[in-house]
Amino acid sequence: MAAKKVIAICQSGGEFVTNKDGSLSYNGGEAYAIDVDQQTQLSDFKLEVAEMFNCSIDTMSIKYFLPDNKKTLITISKDKDLKRMVKFLGDSVTVDIFIMTEEAVPRNQSIMPASRSSRTTVSEAVVPAVAPVDAVVDMTHAIDKVDMDMANYTHSDNAPVISNDDKHQKAAQQWENTITGVDQRFNSFNEFREALHKYSIAHGFAYKYKKNDSHRVTVKCKSQGCPWRIYASRLSTTQLICIKKMHTTHTCEGAIVKAGYRATRGWVGTIIKEKLKVSPNYKPKDIADDIKREYGIQLNYSQAWRAKEIAREQLQGSYKEAYSQLPFFCEKIKETNPGSFATFETKEDSSFHRLFISFHAAISGFQQGCRPLLFLDSTPLNSKYQGMLLTATAADGDDGVFPVAFAVVDAETDDNWSWFLLELKSAVSTARPITFVADFQKGLKKSLAEIFDNGYHSYCLRYLTEKLNKDLKGQFSHEARRFMINDFYAAAYASRLETFQRCTENIKGISPEAYNWVIQSEPDHWSNAFFGGARYSHMASNFGQLFYNWVSEANDLPITQMVDVLRGKMMELIYKRRVDSSQWITKLTPSKEEKLLKDTSTARSLQVLLSHGSTFEVRGESIDIVDIDHWDCSCKDWQLSGLPCCHAIAVFEWIGRNPYDYCSRYFTVESYRLTYAESIHPVPNVDRPVKTESTQVGIIVTPPPTKRPPGRPKMKQAGSVETIKRQLQCSKCKGLGHNKKTCKDF
């Protein structure tokens, strides 16, 4: 026998009215029909309702009347409640269902699930109407567009509910005179509509449009029979809008309280705009609280968040328009900062693909004063259209972050990384072999070998450890994995072959499989004992944390503004470090000077013996061989760090030579000042491009098709991955993945 089906008439946006006999009637709003049977899941039902009314599942409350009982509302909160409703209906083929949000339910009204004790009688309290959340619209035009077909439009549709329980003194004081009467003039219909909106809130009534076009606007009180109305039209031979007629008296009295009045998200956006300018981190919850307290407008979290987005676009400009400004923006960067690289690419449909930026000051600073060492990494963007930021950062002579180039791409792909490296090679063209510290996945291994064929690729130890941990997941206890990773790090930092072999043998003692993984992971790309490039003791690609912090502060801005914020940060950094270094009186930068002095102190306790020519034997806790002509020591610290080790310094003091003569030139104050010798210049008119003959005509850039998904964004963690989640281990059989209660062996 086929399962019984009923048609659920889902209603929202109206209001309950109490009849003389105590029964309830539902007036107004919208209605949609949905088929329901005993197999229907509540989650699926809610999802369909949410799509119909464009409201939030989290705050949704679903109620219905029992047959022949219009005084009691039953709440549906679980699958059993939905099945019970179908059973209760008997021979009925339809059921009226009322969709409300939890915020709209009075505090003294029960919202418990349907049960013998959960019946809700509403004969004494009127349940407010619940407005569905507005459909997502293009926020750029949410405030200012003129609707040409808005005749018979009711202003209160699809908007946050406003409560009349409080005396909203702030609204009344500010806006009670925004409409003064006949002959009042406005610069545009938008200005008139906004003034009318504020006036209605200050005086506590709802209204609807009878006529609303580009020539005239007629508005009347929403309450039936109330004579209040206003008529405005364009003043002849001018662009001004003038109020021609106005009936100022209301007779609706309490009717307006029942009807309620509402405010659009765009209006809320204009209210919070100034505060958002001062406090960019203004939270939606605080927005809702402030609007409720000051204006009596009740917003849920989603409405407050969207209002904030509207306000943000009013302040920052349109995300969409920012992409169309890219041709002008790139041209302006190259004009104001000659020698800079600013290029972009679009897809066949003209949608944005990728943007590469490298300022001349950064290129010059890297070539003149920085080590030939670059860190490649990526971080996700939290803008409306998402994307990824690819970065190439260097280390200055004091081990400070020095951004060299970055790119905004639609996705982190092998092709985008390859394109970024090609652009980077054009920007930093140099004969010096460059050492890259980067991931070995995402196509980087192949691209680096092909594009920078004379360079060195150091596998980022952080990513390598992450892969080791992932590949061997579930096979070892927490303690065993901790020891294994510690030994792996020791093998990476080991400068001597025998030390590397000892560390890998320790791993083999824990797991031959893990040992094979380590040996097959190309140690010549990550272990100091084999690596041929110069990393200067830097092993991980997330060196540029300072730059990523800047990105996190600006990544929700339109693309041109985000790039300009990063430019401004770099400009300030260069200026500050240039000023700071002008006060230094040492030969080396502060951090390197400190290390050299520390090693000099240690060197005084060492014994030096002449071995042969420029080779010396140095004795301390160990015996090391120093060759001063080749800048070499058997401890390898001199070669790895670029500064003489304590053994070499002991030799210099013994033979009367100056240790500063044997330090890498990249650590001198002179090189540091060369790094920051050039300046980054401002890029004017980022938000207001001026069309000139030199502007690239005919190039159209539209936003990428990807948009930010719902929910809180997942931010990439740039920290260490050494922390290992403890795995469940049985105390009886010592097996993994279960405890003694669920152990099957005992």
Secondary structure, 3 states (H helix, E strand, C coil): CCCCEEEEEEEEEEEEEECCCCCEEEEEEEEEEEEEECCCCHHHHHHHHHHHHCCCCCCEEEEEEECCEEEEEEEECCHHHHHHHHHHCCCCCEEEEEEEEHHHCCCCCCCCCCCCCCCEECCCCCCCCCCCCCCCCCHHHCCCCCCCCCCCCECCCCCCEECCCCCCHHHHHHHCCCCCCCCCEECCHHHHHHHHHHHHHHHCCCEEEEEECCCEEEEEECCCCCCCEEEEEECCCCCCEEEEEEECCCCCCCHHHHHCEECCHHHHHHHHHHHHHHCCCCCHHHHHHHHHHHHCEECCHHHHHHHHHHHHHHHHCCHHHHHHCHHHHHHHHHHHCCCCEEEEEECCCCEEEEEEEECHHHHHHHHHHCCCEEEEEEEECCCCCCCEEEEEEEECCCCCEEEEEEEEECCCCHHHHHHHHHHHHHHCCCCCCCEEEECCCCCHHHHHHHHCCCCEEEECHHHHHHHHHHHCCCCCCHHHHHHHHHHHHHHHHCCCHHHHHHHHHHHHHHCHHHHHHHHCCCHHHCCCCCCCCCCCCCCCCCCCHHHHHHHHHHCCCCHHHHHHHHHHHHHHHHHHHHHHHCCCCCCECHHHHHHHHHHHHHHCCCEEEEEECCEEEEECCCEEEEECCCCEECCCHHHHHCCCCHHHHHHHHHHCCCHHHHCCHHHEHHHHHHHCCCCCCCCCCCCCCCCCCCCCCCCCCECCCCCCCCCCCCCCCCCCCCCCCCCCECCCCCCECCCHHHCCCC
